Amino acid sequence: MDDDSRTEHWERRTEVPLGVASLLFLAAYAVRVLALDPSDAGQVLCLAVLLAAWAVFALDYAVRWRLSGEGARFVRTHWLDTLVLLLPLLRPLRVVRVYEAVLHRHGRPRLALHARVIVYAGLSVALLGFAGALAVYQQEHAEPGATIRTFGDAVWWTCATLSTVGYGDVSPVTPVGRLVAVGLMACGLALLGAVTGSFSSWLLQVFSQEDEPTREGPGDAEGPPGK
């Protein structure tokens, strides 16, 4: 079995477990940030879940690095995987890949390409927006002069940023918060472009199908006259 086949086999076997670990990581981070369980035991448990999930991510990265046979070049050719390993809050986006893998395991996807793009973009926005809101709230809510004081403020700001509206009524003031804002702006533009392009392509396809009978003409549509 060559390196590519072994890598694909590993990714197929670990797709769902890594997706579950990603959701657990996001849930534990949310509990810590929002202090849903303020007890010391609860905070320690959440920290343990975070560290265990990150260890799973690091193990997956190391195994794929080893199976690729690329050596140090793996870091450059898989720069997005490296970035996600360093910024594990982006890891829940892997759930989108799990959704796609489940569809393919049941045969041909039931949704058309345009619908799948919109579904994937919607899942990405929801997961990325929630993670971004948590990160900004953690950095901003206790800072002097901050306008993002509650998690609701963070969610409102995230929605305005991802949709590229940017009302400006609330905005981050810390360096980390502004760095998160830059990332959300870039992702918002990319996801909005994907949805807009897919919707435009679908409209063109529909209009093209409606124009086909007109181009054929009445004679072609009725067929040759009978004898």
C-alpha positions, 0 to 999 in steps of 0.5 A: 500500500502506497503512502497516499492510500495509507493516508486516505485509509487513516483519514477515513477511519478517523473522520468521525472520531475527530469530528466528535473530539472537535465538538467536545473541544468547543463545548468544553471551551464554551463552558470555561469561557461562559462559566456555566460550571464555576466550580473548581472541579468543573473548570478542571474537568473542562481543561482536561477535556480541552487538553485531551482533545488537543492531544488527539488533534496533535496525534492525528497531525503527527500520524498524517505527517509520518504517512505522507513521507514528505518530511519537513515539506508537510508543514508547508504543503499542509499549512492549513492543517498546521494552522488549525493545530496551532489554533484549535478553535478552528477545529470544529469546522471539521464537522463539515467534513464529517457531514460530507463523509457521512453523505458519501458513505450512504452513496451519492449525495441527495442534495445537488451541488448548489444546495450542498455548498449552501449547507456547508457554508451555513454549518461553517458560519454557525460553528465559526461564528460561535467559536469566534464569539467565545474567543472575543468575549473571553478577551473583551468582556473584562477590558476597560473601555470595551463595548463587548461586555456580554456574550450576547454582544459578542454574538451580535458583533460576530453576526455583523462581522461575518455578514460583512455589515459591520455596524460599528456599535460594538467592536473589539479593543484588545489585540487578540480580539482584533486579530479574531476580527480579521480572521472572521472578516476574511472567512465571512468574505469567502463564505459569502462569495461561495454562497453568492456564486453557487446561488448565481450558478443555480439561477443561470442553470434554471434560466438556461433550462427554461430557454431550451424549449424556446430555442428548439422552436414549435416544430421541433417540440411537436415532432414531424407531422404524421402521414 
